[in-house]
């Protein structure tokens, strides 16, 4: 039976019975919830997708095949097939083997850190309709992956050892044996996961005969502790967390022969003053990223496992730092597609298999953000970038050999795209500052074939919704900064209004973009409804404008962050309706840091602040992030002092609310506690709110709603009309 899948109808964003915008509608009732695509994957060798979602007539989720061109949906796996021990289960994620004949299913997902997780895994054979559990019952697995030939699975168990299982014989082999709380085989610890975006620390060889893996030794890394005090007796939590200037984990690398389980070590000794954030196979050789501790030199080093030969293919250097990315493709001929900022802007380069430059493919004062895919049959590379505007994200294509570049997406705004395995179709998830995310099916040339979800803004408009305007601010020294401003609802130019600044502003970030920002954006609308001017700007050191612009903040992350926000206040002061005697500022994480620094270092400009999950002194944050942008503490103590909130406590004379989750593994609540202690010593009064055992995102158990209600009350009390 074929049905038209509900996903392809209009996403409804409406106000129930004409209700006004409220915090409850934003954070509790789901009134403004937009429809996403749900859990889906491209089906190998096709232009269709497999989606895990409730169909219109179903009571539980199941798998359906969707012809994305027509929107027709057919049942793929019925829910009664997904049972184990006669009990149905809910799938948290899934993936195909290369041929599309098997599905790997994850259930009972448990988060480890921000990205990593463990869970129970099953393989469903689409040919035999057989469902089998991977490994032993009650064995929680991490980083489970099919071998390229689809005959095996590799994974990491709770003992932090690597294993494989033969999917035909069901025989399991243990590949490493020294895993422990401090020795991680095939899995990265907290630092690499948080700061390099990776926790999966092994790679199958293309022929499925070998596994390259990282062994991380955390035994020399200092531990950070926090208590979960919600029970009668507290539970102790531990993370191996190297703070600035301290020892990093030691990394060792090896290649395992899957047949005989022998390991050939690439390095005999582990390294702690080098980072190894990426690895990729090139035929029968492995290319490993080598990044020095200061992170201003990156070497792509190729190893030959047969003879141990080691050679540097290419090197990136910068006076400040090198950004790590995933913009690397190894082609069938062994040549390499790579992006680099060496010209001053991130662009695409083509190297031969031995690292000799063939040509630079993209050029100009704009940035390639991400290489999405490549069609080796047509030699076309697909990527997103800022050529239209640094505020937007568009999909482009370029030929490998004639540098013919084509803009594929046209609608003004932010496009996040996925390309089908056959390179014939695109799913384009698009939004802008006026439109929540909509999903379109397009031909590879950008022609719309089908609308998967669409937003109805009529109810927004009935409320006299006020949309942000993008503006350019010229600083006193002649620099143009991107900013956006939202005027209050029912704006009257003859009145004056308090200002609420939302900030982040750390290296490479962007606050001012032409995209929908979800619930946070809705909260700003709520504050505009309550008579606030909402303002954001991207100060010097932020992203989208080239390497030199980013590098300006090197060595002191607070310098331009505060300086340019003062320039923003001076701009607002020239508007007759903006009251610069009532300036509020708030931010989360790096934005919390900016807020606390503003209320201290430049207290004469800022009156009220709410700093959520904020860094307060960079000596309290991790090595990889902080040393990347601040340099080594031993070489830049003056910069660390200048960037510290602690250095300016005596200047504080406003109102400051610190908010922190006590279970924050990223920015430890220690940051806020030590800041409070500094204020106490100075005799300064501030406000503090802790959320018990909440992590960096501070959610769950009504926390999101509670936090926004608290912030709202604080700004209304001290800045409201």
C-alpha positions in Angstrom: 0.0 0.0 0.0 1.2 3.5 -0.8 0.3 6.5 1.2 1.3 10.2 1.0 3.6 10.6 4.0 2.5 13.1 6.6 5.9 14.7 6.6 5.2 16.3 3.3 2.3 18.3 4.5 2.6 21.8 6.0 4.3 22.3 9.2 1.8 24.2 11.4 3.0 27.0 13.6 -0.1 28.5 15.1 -1.3 30.2 18.3 -4.1 28.3 20.0 -7.3 30.3 20.2 -5.5 33.5 19.6 -3.2 33.3 22.6 -0.4 35.9 22.9 3.3 35.0 22.9 4.1 33.6 26.4 7.0 31.8 27.9 4.7 28.8 28.4 4.0 28.8 24.7 7.7 28.9 23.8 9.1 26.5 26.4 6.3 24.2 27.7 3.3 23.9 25.4 5.1 23.3 22.0 2.9 26.0 20.4 5.8 27.2 18.2 7.3 23.8 17.6 8.4 23.3 14.0 8.4 20.0 12.2 11.8 18.5 11.5 12.6 15.6 9.2 13.0 13.2 12.1 15.3 10.2 12.0 16.3 9.4 8.4 19.1 8.2 6.1 19.7 8.0 2.4 19.2 4.5 1.0 22.5 3.3 -0.6 22.5 3.3 -4.3 19.3 5.3 -4.6 17.8 8.8 -4.4 15.2 7.7 -1.8 15.4 8.0 2.0 14.6 5.6 4.8 12.7 7.3 7.6 11.8 6.2 11.1 8.6 7.9 12.2 5.0 7.4 12.8 2.9 7.1 9.7 -0.6 8.6 9.7 -2.3 5.3 10.6 0.3 4.0 13.0 0.4 4.1 16.8 4.2 3.4 17.0 7.2 4.4 14.9 8.4 2.2 12.1 10.6 2.3 9.0 9.3 3.7 5.7 10.8 4.2 2.3 10.1 7.7 0.9 10.3 8.5 -2.7 11.4 12.1 -2.1 10.5 13.3 -5.6 6.8 12.2 -5.4 6.4 12.1 -1.6 5.0 8.5 -1.9 5.8 6.3 1.1 5.8 2.5 1.4 6.3 0.4 4.4 9.9 -0.8 4.7 10.0 -2.7 8.0 6.9 -3.1 10.0 7.0 -2.5 13.7 6.3 -6.1 14.6 9.6 -7.1 13.0 11.5 -4.9 15.5 11.0 -6.9 18.6 13.5 -8.6 20.9 12.4 -11.2 23.4 8.8 -10.4 22.2 9.2 -6.8 23.2 9.1 -3.8 20.9 11.9 -1.3 21.1 12.4 2.3 20.1 15.3 3.1 17.7 17.6 6.0 18.6 19.7 5.9 15.5 20.4 3.6 12.5 22.8 3.2 9.7 23.2 1.0 6.5 26.0 -1.2 5.5 27.6 -0.1 2.2 25.3 -2.3 0.0 22.1 -1.4 1.8 21.3 -5.0 2.8 21.7 -4.6 6.5 20.6 -2.0 9.1 22.5 -1.3 12.3 20.0 -0.2 15.0 20.8 1.6 18.3 18.4 1.4 21.3 18.6 2.4 24.9 21.0 5.3 24.2 22.8 6.7 27.2 24.8 9.9 26.7 28.4 10.0 27.8 29.5 13.5 27.1 28.2 16.1 24.6 28.3 13.9 21.5 29.3 10.4 22.7 27.0 7.7 23.8 26.6 4.0 24.4 23.7 1.6 23.9 22.4 -1.7 22.8 22.9 -2.5 19.1 21.0 -4.9 16.7 21.5 -5.8 13.1 18.5 -6.3 10.9 19.1 -8.3 7.7 16.8 -6.9 5.0 17.2 -10.1 2.9 16.4 -12.7 5.6 14.4 -10.4 7.9 16.5 -11.7 10.8 17.2 -9.5 13.8 20.2 -10.2 15.9 21.8 -8.5 18.9 25.4 -7.4 18.6 27.7 -8.9 21.2 26.4 -10.1 24.6 23.2 -9.1 26.2 23.5 -6.1 28.5 26.7 -5.1 26.7 26.6 -1.4 26.1 28.6 -0.6 23.0 30.2 2.5 21.6 31.3 3.5 18.1 29.7 0.6 16.3 30.6 0.5 12.6 30.2 -1.9 9.6 33.3 -2.9 7.8 33.4 -1.6 4.2 32.6 -5.1 2.9 29.6 -5.3 5.3 30.7 -8.7 6.7 31.9 -7.5 10.1 31.2 -4.9 12.8 33.7 -3.2 15.0 32.9 -1.6 18.4 34.2 -0.5 21.8 32.9 -2.2 24.9 32.6 -0.7 28.4 36.0 -2.1 29.2 37.4 0.4 26.6 38.7 -2.3 24.3 38.1 -2.8 20.6 36.2 -5.8 19.3 34.9 -7.2 16.0 32.2 -9.6 15.3 31.7 -11.7 12.1 28.1 -11.2 11.1 28.0 -14.7 9.4 29.5 -16.8 12.1 28.5 -14.6 15.0 32.0 -15.1 16.4 33.4 -12.2 18.4 37.1 -11.3 18.6 38.7 -9.0 21.1 41.4 -6.9 19.4 42.9 -5.0 22.4 43.3 -6.1 26.0 44.6 -3.2 28.0 41.5 -1.0 28.2 40.7 0.6 31.5 39.3 3.7 33.1 42.4 5.5 31.8 43.3 3.5 28.7 40.8 4.1 25.9 41.2 2.0 22.7 39.2 3.2 19.7 37.4 5.9 21.7 38.5 9.4 22.6 38.0 11.0 26.0 36.4 14.3 27.0 39.1 16.7 25.5 39.2 15.3 22.0 35.4 15.0 21.9 34.7 18.5 23.0 37.4 20.4 21.3 38.0 18.4 18.1 34.5 17.1 17.6 35.6 13.4 17.6 35.0 10.5 19.9 35.2 7.7 17.4 38.9 6.8 17.4 39.3 4.1 14.8 39.1 3.6 11.1 38.5 0.5 9.0 40.8 0.1 6.0 39.0 0.2 2.6 39.7 -3.5 2.1 38.3 -4.4 5.6 41.6 -6.2 6.5 42.9 -3.6 9.0 41.8 -1.2 11.6 43.7 1.9 12.4 43.1 3.1 16.0 44.1 5.6 18.6 45.0 4.6 22.1 44.4 7.4 24.6 46.1 7.2 27.9 44.6 9.6 30.5 46.5 8.4 33.5 48.6 11.6 33.6 45.6 13.9 33.2 44.2 15.6 36.3 40.7 14.7 37.3 37.9 17.2 37.9 35.1 16.2 40.4 31.6 17.3 40.9 28.8 16.0 43.1 25.2 15.1 42.3 23.5 16.0 45.5 19.9 15.2 44.6 20.0 12.0 46.5 20.3 11.6 50.3 24.0 10.8 49.8 25.8 12.6 47.0 27.2 10.7 44.0 30.7 11.7 42.8 31.3 12.3 39.1 34.7 12.4 37.5 36.1 13.7 34.2 39.7 13.6 33.0 40.0 17.3 32.2 43.3 19.0 31.4 43.1 22.7 32.3 45.4 25.3 30.8 49.1 24.5 31.2 48.4 21.0 32.5 49.3 17.6 30.9 47.2 16.4 28.0 46.3 12.8 27.4 49.0 10.7 25.7 48.1 9.3 22.3 49.5 6.2 20.7 48.5 4.9 17.2 48.4 1.4 15.9 47.1 -0.7 13.0 45.5 -4.0 13.8 45.5 -7.0 11.4 41.9 -8.2 11.8 42.7 -11.8 10.8 45.5 -12.5 13.3 44.9 -9.5 15.7 48.5 -8.4 15.6 49.2 -4.7 16.2 51.8 -2.6 14.4 52.5 0.6 16.3 53.1 3.7 14.2 54.8 5.3 17.2 56.5 3.3 19.8 56.0 6.0 22.4 52.8 7.9 23.2 52.7 11.7 22.7 51.1 14.3 24.9 52.4 17.6 23.3 50.9 16.7 19.9 47.2 16.5 19.0 46.0 13.9 16.5 42.5 15.0 15.7 41.9 13.2 12.4 42.9 10.1 10.4 41.9 8.9 7.0 42.9 6.0 4.8 44.6 6.6 1.4 44.4 3.1 -0.3 46.6 0.9 2.0 48.2 3.8 3.8 46.9 6.0 6.6 47.1 9.8 6.8 47.1 11.2 10.3 46.7 14.9 11.3 49.6 16.1 13.5 48.9 19.3 15.4 51.4 20.9 17.7 50.4 22.0 21.2 50.3 25.7 20.2 48.1 24.6 17.3 49.8 26.9 14.8 51.3 24.1 12.7 49.4 21.1 11.2 51.1 18.3 9.3 49.3 15.7 7.3 51.6 12.7 7.8 51.2 9.5 5.8 52.2 6.1 7.2 52.9 2.9 5.3 52.0 0.0 7.7 54.0 -2.4 5.6 57.4 -0.8 6.1 56.7 1.9 8.8 57.7 4.7 6.3 56.5 8.1 7.4 56.3 11.2 5.2 54.7 14.6 5.5 52.3 15.3 2.6 51.4 18.9 3.4 51.8 21.4 6.1 49.6 24.3 7.3 51.1 27.1 9.3 49.6 30.3 10.8 51.0 33.0 13.1 48.1 32.4 15.5 46.3 29.0 15.0 45.1 26.4 12.5 41.4 25.4 12.5 40.7 21.6 12.3 38.0 20.6 9.9 36.6 17.7 8.0 37.0 19.2 4.5 39.1 16.4 3.1 38.3 13.9 0.4 40.7 11.2 -0.8 39.8 10.4 -4.4 40.1 7.0 -6.1 43.3 8.0 -7.7 44.7 8.9 -4.3 44.7 12.7 -4.9 43.4 14.9 -2.1 40.7 17.6 -1.9 41.5 19.9 1.0 40.5 23.4 2.3 43.0 25.9 3.7 43.0 29.5 4.9 46.6 30.1 3.6 45.3 32.7 1.2 43.6 34.6 4.0 40.2 33.0 3.3 39.2 29.3 3.5 39.3 27.8 0.0 39.5 24.5 -1.8 42.7 23.0 -3.1 43.5 19.9 -5.1 46.8 17.9 -4.3 48.1 14.8 -5.9 48.5 11.7 -3.9 52.0 12.7 -2.7 51.0 16.2 -1.5 52.0 18.3 -4.5 49.6 21.1 -5.3 47.7 20.6 -8.6 45.6 23.8 -8.3 43.5 26.1 -6.1 39.9 25.7 -7.1 38.1 28.6 -5.3 39.3 32.1 -4.9 38.3 35.5 -3.5 37.5 37.4 -0.3 34.9 34.9 0.9 35.0 31.5 2.7 34.2 27.9 1.9 32.4 26.6 5.0 32.1 22.9 4.3 32.7 20.4 1.5 29.5 18.5 1.3 30.2 15.8 -1.3 31.9 15.0 -4.6 30.7 13.2 -7.7 33.8 11.5 -9.1 32.1 10.5 -12.3 31.5 14.1 -13.2 34.4 15.6 -11.2 32.1 18.0 -9.5 32.6 19.1 -5.9 29.7 20.4 -3.8 30.3 22.8 -1.0 28.7 25.6 1.1 30.2 29.0 1.5 29.8 32.8 2.0 30.2 34.0 -1.5 26.7 35.6 -1.5 27.1 37.0 2.0 29.0 36.2 5.2 25.5 36.3 6.9 24.3 33.4 4.6 25.1 29.8 3.7 24.6 28.6 0.1 25.4 25.5 -1.8 27.8 25.7 -4.7 29.3 23.3 -7.2 32.7 23.5 -8.9 34.5 21.4 -11.4 37.7 19.8 -10.4 39.5 20.8 -13.6 37.9 23.9 -15.2 37.0 25.7 -11.9 33.5 26.4 -13.3 31.6 27.4 -10.1 27.8 27.4 -10.0 25.5 28.7 -7.2 22.8 26.1 -6.6 20.7 27.5 -3.8 19.0 30.8 -4.4 16.7 31.8 -1.6 18.2 34.3 0.7 19.1 32.7 4.0 20.8 29.7 5.4 20.9 26.4 3.5 21.9 23.1 5.1 22.0 20.4 2.5 22.3 16.6 2.1 23.1 15.0 -1.3 21.8 11.6 -2.3 24.2 8.7 -2.9 23.5 8.8 -6.7 24.2 12.6 -6.6 20.9 13.3 -8.3 18.9 14.8 -5.4 19.3 17.3 -2.6 17.4 17.8 0.6 17.7 21.5 1.3 16.8 22.6 4.9 16.4 26.3 4.6 15.6 29.2 6.9 16.1 32.9 7.3 15.5 35.5 9.9 11.8 35.6 9.0 11.1 32.0 8.3 11.5 28.8 10.5 13.3 25.9 8.8 11.6 24.5 5.7 12.6 21.3 3.8 12.7 21.0 0.1 13.6 18.2 -2.3 15.6 19.5 -5.3 17.4 18.3 -8.3 21.2 18.5 -8.1 20.9 21.8 -10.1 18.7 23.3 -7.4 15.2 22.9 -9.1 12.5 22.3 -6.5 10.8 18.9 -7.0 8.8 18.7 -3.7 8.2 20.5 -0.5 8.7 18.3 2.5 7.7 20.9 5.2 6.6 24.5 5.1 6.0 27.1 7.7 2.8 29.1 8.1 3.7 32.6 9.4 0.1 34.0 9.4 -0.3 33.7 13.2 3.0 35.4 13.8 2.1 38.3 11.6 -1.3 38.7 13.5 0.7 39.6 16.6 2.5 42.5 14.9 5.7 40.5 15.1 8.8 42.6 14.7 11.6 41.1 12.7 15.3 41.9 13.1 17.0 44.3 10.7 20.6 43.7 9.6 22.8 46.7 9.8 26.5 47.7 9.4 28.1 49.6 12.2 31.3 51.6 11.5 33.6 51.8 14.5 35.6 54.8 15.6 38.6 53.4 13.8 36.8 52.7 10.6 35.9 49.0 10.8 32.5 47.8 9.6 30.8 45.3 11.9 27.7 43.2 11.2 24.9 43.7 13.6 21.1 43.1 13.9 18.5 45.0 15.8 14.9 44.2 16.7 12.6 47.0 17.7 9.9 46.6 20.4 6.4 45.5 19.4 4.1 48.4 18.7 7.2 50.6 18.4 6.8 54.3 18.9 9.8 56.5 17.8 8.8 59.2 20.3 9.5 56.8 23.2 12.7 55.5 24.6 13.4 51.9 25.2 15.9 49.8 27.2 18.5 47.8 25.3 19.1 44.0 25.6 22.3 42.8 24.0 22.7 39.1 23.2 26.4 38.2 22.8 28.9 35.4 22.2 31.7 36.9 20.2 34.5 34.3 20.7 36.9 33.3 17.9 35.3 32.1 14.7 31.7 32.4 16.0 28.8 34.3 14.4 25.8 35.7 16.1 24.6 37.8 13.1 23.4 35.4 10.5 20.3 35.3 8.3 18.8 32.1 9.8 16.1 31.1 12.2 17.4 30.6 15.8 14.6 28.6 17.4 13.4 29.1 20.9 16.1 31.6 21.8 14.9 33.8 19.0 11.4 33.5 20.2 12.5 34.5 23.7 14.0 37.7 22.2 10.7 38.3 20.6 9.0 37.9 23.9 11.4 40.5 25.4 10.7 42.8 22.4 7.0 42.4 23.2 7.9 43.6 26.7 9.5 46.8 25.4 13.1 46.0 24.8 15.4 46.8 21.8 17.2 43.5 21.1 20.7 44.0 19.7 23.6 41.7 18.6 26.9 42.3 16.8 29.8 40.3 15.6 32.9 41.9 17.0 36.5 41.6 15.7 37.7 38.0 16.0 34.4 36.4 14.9 34.0 34.2 11.8 32.9 34.5 8.2 35.3 37.4 7.3 38.6 35.7 6.8 41.6 34.6 8.8 43.0 38.0 9.5 39.7 39.2 11.1 39.6 36.1 13.3 43.2 36.4 14.3 42.7 39.9 15.8 41.6 38.4 19.1 44.6 36.1 19.5 46.2 36.2 22.9 43.3 38.2 24.6 39.8 36.9 23.8 38.2 39.8 25.8 39.9 42.7 24.1 37.8 43.3 21.0 34.9 41.5 22.4 34.2 44.3 24.9 35.7 47.1 22.8 33.4 46.5 19.9 30.3 46.0 22.0 31.0 49.5 23.4 31.1 50.7 19.8 27.7 49.1 19.4 26.3 51.0 22.4 27.7 54.2 21.0 25.9 53.5 17.8 22.7 52.9 19.7 23.2 56.1 21.6 22.8 58.1 18.4 19.3 56.6 17.9 16.8 58.9 19.7 14.6 56.0 20.9 17.5 53.9 22.4 18.1 54.5 26.1 21.8 53.8 26.7 21.3 54.5 30.5 19.5 51.2 30.6 21.7 48.5 28.9 21.3 44.9 29.6 23.5 42.1 28.2 23.3 38.3 28.4 24.9 35.3 26.9 25.6 31.6 27.3 29.0 29.9 27.7 31.3 32.2 25.8 28.5 34.7 25.8 28.3 34.3 29.6 32.0 35.2 29.7 31.4 38.3 27.6 28.6 39.3 29.9 30.6 39.0 33.1 33.5 40.7 31.5 31.3 43.6 30.3 29.8 44.2 33.7 33.3 44.4 35.3 35.8 45.6 32.8 33.5 48.2 31.3 31.0 48.7 34.0 30.2 52.3 33.0 28.6 51.1 29.8 26.6 48.0 31.0 24.0 48.1 33.8 22.5 44.6 34.1 23.8 41.2 33.0 22.8 37.6 33.0 25.8 35.3 32.5 24.8 31.6 31.9 27.4 28.8 32.2 30.2 31.3 31.8 34.0 31.0 31.7 35.3 33.6 34.2 39.1 33.0 34.0 40.7 31.1 31.1 43.0 29.3 33.5 40.0 27.3 34.5 39.2 26.1 31.0 40.6 23.2 29.0 44.0 23.1 27.2 43.0 22.6 23.6 40.4 25.4 23.3 42.1 28.0 25.4 45.7 27.5 24.2 44.5 27.6 20.6 43.2 31.2 21.0 45.2 32.5 24.0 48.5 30.9 23.4 50.4 29.0 26.1 50.1 30.4 29.6 53.8 30.3 30.1 54.2 32.6 27.2 51.2 34.9 27.7 50.4 35.5 31.4 49.6 39.1 30.7 47.1 38.2 28.1 45.4 35.7 30.5 45.2 38.4 33.1 43.8 40.9 30.7 41.1 38.5 29.5 40.1 37.4 33.1 36.9 38.7 34.7 38.8 38.4 38.0 41.0 41.3 37.1 38.2 43.8 37.1 36.0 43.0 40.1 36.7 46.3 41.8 35.0 48.1 38.8 31.6 46.4 39.2 28.7 48.6 40.1 25.7 47.1 38.3 23.4 44.1 38.6 24.7 40.6 37.7 22.9 37.3 37.8 25.2 34.2 37.4 23.5 31.0 36.3 25.3 27.6 36.2 24.5 23.9 36.2 26.3 22.1 38.9 26.8 19.1 36.5 28.5 21.1 33.8 31.3 19.0 32.5 32.4 21.6 29.9 32.5 25.0 31.7 32.7 23.9 35.4 30.5 25.7 37.9 33.9 26.3 39.6 34.1 29.3 37.3 31.0 31.0 38.8 31.9 29.8 42.4 35.4 31.4 42.2 33.9 34.6 40.7 31.3 34.8 43.5 34.2 34.4 46.0 36.0 37.3 44.4 32.9 39.5 44.7 32.5 38.5 48.3 36.1 39.6 49.1 35.4 42.9 47.4 32.1 43.4 49.2 30.2 43.4 46.0 26.6 42.1 45.8 25.5 39.9 43.0 22.9 37.2 42.4 23.4 33.5 41.7 21.3 30.6 40.6 22.5 27.0 40.5 20.7 24.2 38.6 21.3 20.9 40.3 23.3 18.4 38.2 22.4 20.1 34.9 25.0 20.1 32.3 26.2 22.9 30.0 22.8 23.1 28.3 20.8 23.4 31.5 17.7 21.4 30.4 15.5 18.7 31.7 13.0 18.7 34.5 11.5 22.1 33.6 14.9 23.7 33.8 14.7 25.5 30.4 11.4 27.2 31.3 12.5 28.0 34.8 15.7 29.6 33.6 14.0 31.8 31.0 11.4 32.9 33.5 14.2 33.9 35.9 16.1 35.8 33.2 12.9 37.6 32.1 12.1 38.6 35.7 15.6 39.9 36.2 15.7 42.2 33.2 12.1 43.4 33.7 12.8 44.2 37.3 16.0 46.2 36.7 15.6 47.6 33.2 11.9 47.5 32.3 9.7 50.5 31.6 
